[in-house]
Amino acid sequence: MKNTSLFILLCFLTISCGSVDNKVKTNFANTAKNINKWTAINGDWTAESYNLTGEKNKHWAIITLNKQLPENYILTFSSQVQEGTYLLEVMLNIKEQAFLGILYNTLDKKLQIEDRKLFKGEEIIKENAFIRTKNNIGKLPKVALIPTTEWVTWQIQKIDNHLYIWLNNEEYFHYEDHTTHLQSRGQLGFAINGQATIKDLNITPLKGKTPVHPTDFKSKPVILPFFLFSE
């Protein structure tokens, strides 16, 4: 029965997701290449010009870019969540199912970082989910957010184990990873609990052995958890 359920689920995903229209192009700045290959893992995805829109079904809408991220980079894009959308997640450096998630949380009004796992195969049936926080529940930083259904511009800068995040040119996060949450290279992805659109996506490799860190970056005050889950 378990294998039958898995087969039905995987068939559904194949039919409902498919490949995304090849009009969607993602720019790797400083190169002459345009990347137009995405893998839609779940949900309903549509593409028009340079806009990519995802909408959840029973589970989150999830899509990944079939291109490895540079070692160090600046990622910029704009996003717009629709009314009733609870979460938009930027999936950074996906490797061996693990990734660092940046969650635009409209329900709790927080921008937060999570240590995440992308499930596959029978794990999806077992967990009844495609994505879940792996470890360190409630331990990674989060800051206050005023959610909006207007367009939001993002800038994410990765330099080795440092991550800097701006929203609408406002400084939000400087996260320094002392573990392995922020992996080397890996893929980029997006996950949506609701409906949202992504546009103007650019990835600029930072070259050189010692990229320059932003100066005088001031993170917003970190929200302390009321309690921590035991692991």
C-alpha positions in Angstrom: 0.0 0.0 0.0 2.9 2.4 0.9 4.6 1.8 -2.5 1.3 2.3 -4.3 0.7 5.6 -2.5 4.2 6.7 -3.4 3.7 5.8 -7.1 0.4 7.8 -7.2 2.0 10.8 -5.6 5.0 10.8 -8.0 2.7 10.4 -11.0 0.7 13.4 -9.8 3.8 15.5 -9.4 5.0 14.6 -12.9 1.6 15.7 -14.4 1.0 18.8 -12.4 4.6 20.2 -12.3 6.3 19.4 -15.6 8.9 21.8 -17.0 8.6 25.5 -16.8 8.2 27.6 -20.0 11.6 28.3 -21.5 10.9 32.0 -21.7 12.0 32.3 -18.1 15.6 33.4 -18.1 17.9 33.9 -15.2 20.9 36.1 -15.6 24.3 35.2 -14.3 25.9 38.7 -14.3 29.4 39.0 -15.7 28.8 36.1 -18.0 27.2 35.8 -21.4 25.0 32.9 -20.5 21.2 33.0 -19.8 19.9 30.1 -17.7 16.4 29.0 -18.6 16.2 25.5 -17.0 14.3 25.1 -13.8 12.9 22.0 -12.1 9.4 22.3 -10.7 9.3 20.0 -7.7 5.7 20.7 -6.6 2.9 23.1 -7.1 1.6 25.0 -10.1 4.2 27.2 -11.9 3.7 29.6 -14.8 6.1 31.8 -16.6 5.5 35.0 -18.5 8.5 37.0 -19.8 10.9 37.3 -16.9 8.2 36.6 -14.2 8.0 33.3 -12.5 4.8 32.6 -10.5 4.2 29.6 -8.2 1.0 28.5 -6.3 0.8 25.7 -3.8 -1.6 22.7 -4.0 -1.8 20.4 -1.0 1.9 21.1 -0.4 4.1 24.1 -1.0 5.0 25.1 -4.5 8.8 24.4 -4.9 11.1 25.1 -7.8 14.9 24.8 -8.1 17.4 26.3 -10.6 19.4 23.7 -12.5 22.7 25.6 -12.0 25.1 25.6 -9.1 25.6 28.8 -7.2 29.1 30.3 -7.2 31.2 30.0 -4.1 30.5 33.6 -3.1 27.8 35.7 -4.8 25.3 38.6 -4.7 21.7 37.4 -5.4 19.1 40.0 -6.3 15.5 39.7 -7.2 12.0 41.1 -6.5 9.1 39.2 -5.0 5.4 39.8 -4.6 3.2 37.6 -2.3 -0.5 37.5 -2.8 -3.0 38.0 0.0 -3.3 34.9 2.2 0.2 33.7 1.4 1.9 32.6 4.7 5.4 32.0 3.6 7.9 32.7 0.8 11.2 30.8 1.2 14.5 31.5 -0.5 16.3 28.1 -0.6 20.1 28.8 -0.5 22.9 26.4 -1.5 20.8 23.2 -1.7 23.1 20.2 -1.5 22.3 16.6 -0.7 18.8 17.7 0.3 20.1 20.2 3.0 19.8 24.0 2.6 19.6 27.2 4.4 16.1 28.7 4.2 15.3 32.4 4.4 11.6 32.7 5.3 9.5 35.7 4.5 6.9 34.9 7.2 3.7 36.9 6.8 1.8 35.0 9.4 4.3 35.6 12.3 5.6 38.9 10.7 9.2 37.7 10.8 12.1 37.3 8.5 13.9 34.2 9.7 16.7 31.8 8.9 16.1 28.0 9.2 18.3 24.9 8.9 16.1 23.0 6.3 15.8 19.7 4.5 14.2 19.0 1.1 12.6 15.6 1.2 12.4 13.2 -1.8 11.0 9.8 -2.6 9.4 7.9 0.3 10.4 10.6 2.7 7.6 12.8 1.3 5.0 10.2 2.2 6.5 9.6 5.6 6.8 13.3 6.5 3.6 14.4 4.6 5.7 17.3 3.4 8.4 18.3 1.0 10.3 20.7 3.3 10.9 20.7 7.0 13.2 22.4 9.5 15.9 19.8 10.1 17.6 20.8 13.4 18.1 23.8 15.6 14.4 24.6 15.8 14.0 28.1 17.1 17.7 28.6 17.5 18.6 30.5 14.3 18.0 34.2 14.1 14.8 36.0 13.2 13.9 39.7 13.0 10.6 41.6 12.9 9.0 42.1 9.5 6.2 44.3 8.2 4.7 42.1 5.5 3.3 43.6 2.3 1.6 42.4 -0.9 3.6 45.1 -2.8 6.8 44.2 -4.6 9.8 43.7 -2.4 13.4 43.9 -3.7 15.9 41.5 -2.2 19.7 41.5 -2.0 21.4 38.5 -0.5 25.2 38.5 -0.3 27.2 35.3 0.6 30.8 35.7 1.5 32.2 32.4 2.7 30.3 31.7 6.0 28.7 35.1 6.1 25.3 36.0 4.8 24.0 39.6 4.4 20.3 40.3 3.6 18.7 43.6 2.5 15.0 44.1 1.8 14.1 47.3 -0.2 17.6 48.5 0.4 17.1 48.2 4.2 19.6 46.1 6.2 18.0 43.1 7.9 20.5 40.4 8.6 24.1 39.6 9.0 24.3 35.9 9.8 27.7 34.2 10.5 27.5 30.5 10.2 29.8 28.6 12.6 28.4 25.1 11.5 27.6 23.8 8.1 24.1 25.3 7.5 25.4 27.6 4.8 27.0 25.2 2.5 29.5 25.7 -0.3 27.9 26.1 -3.7 24.7 24.0 -4.2 21.5 25.1 -5.9 19.1 28.0 -5.6 15.4 27.4 -5.1 12.1 29.0 -4.0 9.2 27.6 -1.9 5.8 29.2 -1.5 3.0 28.5 1.0 0.4 30.3 -1.0 1.0 32.2 -4.2 3.9 34.5 -5.2 5.8 35.9 -8.1 9.6 36.3 -8.6 11.2 38.6 -11.2 14.4 40.3 -12.1 16.6 37.5 -10.8 20.4 38.1 -11.0 23.3 36.1 -9.5 26.6 37.9 -9.6 29.7 35.9 -8.7 32.1 37.6 -6.2 35.6 36.9 -7.5 38.9 37.0 -5.7 40.2 35.2 -2.6 38.9 37.7 -0.1 35.7 39.4 -1.3 35.0 42.7 0.5 32.4 42.6 3.3 29.8 45.3 3.5 31.0 48.1 5.8 29.0 49.3 8.8 26.2 46.8 8.2 23.6 47.0 11.1 21.3 44.0 11.5 17.9 44.5 13.0 17.4 43.4 16.6 17.1 39.6 16.8 13.8 38.3 18.3 14.5 35.9 21.2 12.4 32.7 21.3 9.8 32.2 24.0 11.0 28.6 24.2 13.2 26.1 22.4 12.1 22.7 21.0 14.1 19.7 22.3 15.8 17.8 19.6 
